[in-house]
Structure formats: structure tokens, C-alpha cells
Amino acid sequence: MQQPRNMIRALQDNIGRAIVGKEEAIEFALIALLCKGHVLIEDVPGVGKTTLASALAKSLDCSFRRIQFTPDLMPSDVTGFTLVNFKTGQMEYKEGSVMSQVVLADEINRTSPKTQSALLEVMEEHQVTVDGITHPLPQPFIVLATQNPGEFVGTYPLPEAQMDRFFLRISIGYPTVEQEMDVLERYSGTVRPMETIEPVCAAQDIIALQEMVTQVYCSPEVRAYVATLAAATRQDPALQLGASTRAAIALIHGAQACALLDGRDFILPEDVQHMLLPVFAHRLVLHPEARMKGVSAEQVLLAILKNVAVPVKL
């Protein structure tokens, strides 16, 4: 296996063929992959959400399926179903679209809450239970979901339990003029950039990297720092729902991946700070009064970050 930093750099460069000037979004997506987490890519239409997810999937030598979430999509389309084999008289399981190592859940908030909930067990436990029988998912496993902002027509907001199962949320954002000129140049030729992307990393390499992430040392001081940040969200008057324990665990895992990418085998407070917004922000629920005043979850987290003392001794 290549060195971790070299492998990640190869993945970043490969994805960068299709996504221009969004290095941080690519980095966060790869961190989620290394932490066995799932990614929610949320932004307005046409800025590259599906392109980022597809480019990551094509960069991995793993099985890949895309699920286009529509209002008529059924839970059984996602998880699979059982039916009778009339030749043998036995019940047989027919795999759903989620039975793959990399799953692109495109426009996840355009399907009904009933179908959205079909992913709860899949994302948390990496398994599917159909008619009382559990079927494990192939490893490594990651869900890359895209969605438009909730105020767009024809969308169903994801419930808090679903949002909490996403390791982090990414926003792509509009490109600068220079970046958009680069995009126009790349996509004006006869060969589309997505067609030039080839796998640069095998499934076994990803599993090995995931194991290396868990071996990065987290000091008691850093654990206390993360716990204090999580507790502060639960006490903030602007928030109706603070960060869960699952969110605090995800923050430590994200910081471990940051340290690994930086060539360290221990976490610094800066790693925690770097991952705080993408890991915590989408899990928080603002009070209606704060929302009416235009307060965002990111603003609340930045204020908390300033007020919580940074550990000096590690």
C-alpha cells in the first residue's frame, strides 16, 4: 500500500479533474470515507454536488450504484425484498440498490420520509434487515447523498435522526470567475473530465487507511475539549437541539483523520476546530426566534469555539 498522504493526494488530484477549486470539499469527503462515515452534499442546483460524489466513486476500485430519489421511490427499491422462488418453493432475497460499496443517493430530500427512513439502519449499522433476516453490506461502505436546500419546491426535509447519521455536511458554493473559466474550458471539449477519471485506490487500501485512523492518539485533554464543545451546544439559548454523543464521537474521528493526513499520529486542538463546523452544524436545530433573527448554526458554533478554552497540555 502507498503511504497514506500519497494515496490521499492521488485521490484528491483525481477528483480535481472534474471539480475545480473545491479542495476543501474534496478533503472533507475523503475524511468521511476514512472515518467510515457518510456525506451529505447540500447546495443549490448546478454547482457540482453530483459531480463530486460521482468523481469520488469513480476514483475507488469499488462497486458503485446510484439511486435517484423521486417521490415514487419505495423503501424496497432501496433495501431489497424477498419473494418466492416457484421452482424451489423457497423465499429468496433480491438485493436493493443500497447493496454496494459506494452509494450515491441523489437528491435524497425529493423522496418521501418513509423511503428516507429506509437508510437509517443501513447508514448506522452497515446492514439491511428484510423480513427479519439481516444482510451485511460490502466493505468499505459509504453513502454520498446530495440534496437541494429545504426551501426548494418538492423537497421533504430530512428528520433529525437522519441528519445525525451523516458524518458531515459539505456545501460546494459557486466558483470564482477564474474557476468558472477553468470549468468552461474543461467542459467545452469533446472529452468530458469525468470520462478521464480512473480508479486510483482499491477497497483493501481504504480499509487499511480506516484502520490507521483509529490508531491516531487522542489525549484526555482533547477528549475533554470535544466533550465541552458538545455540552456547550446543548446549553446555548439559540439552539433547540444540540450535538448528540454520536456527533462528539464523529468529531474525534474526523480530527484523527485530519492528523493522519497531516502526517501525525496524534490529534491537535486545531484538528478538532477544523472539523467542528462540517461535523456539528447540520445536526443542530435552531430555536424559531434565532432563526427569525437570521442566526445560523455556523455562527453559533463559531461563538462557542471562541468561548471554550483550548487545551494547552496534550
Secondary structure, DSSP 4 states (H G I P E B T S, - for coil): ---HHHHHHHHHHHHTTTS-S-HHHHHHHHHHHHTT--EEEE--TTSSHHHHHHHHHHHEES-EEEEE--TT--HHHHHEEEEE-TTT--EEEEE-TT-SSEEEEETGGGS-HHHHTTHHHHHHHSEEEETTEEEEPPSS-EEEEEE--TTSTT--PPPHHHHTTSSEEE---PPPHHHHHHHHHHHTSSS-GGGG----EEHHHHHHHHHHHHTSB--HHHHHHHHHHHHHHHH-TTEEE---HHHHHHHHHHHHHHHHHTT-SB--HHHHHHHHHHHHGGG-EE-HHHHHTT--HHHHHHHHHHHSPPP---
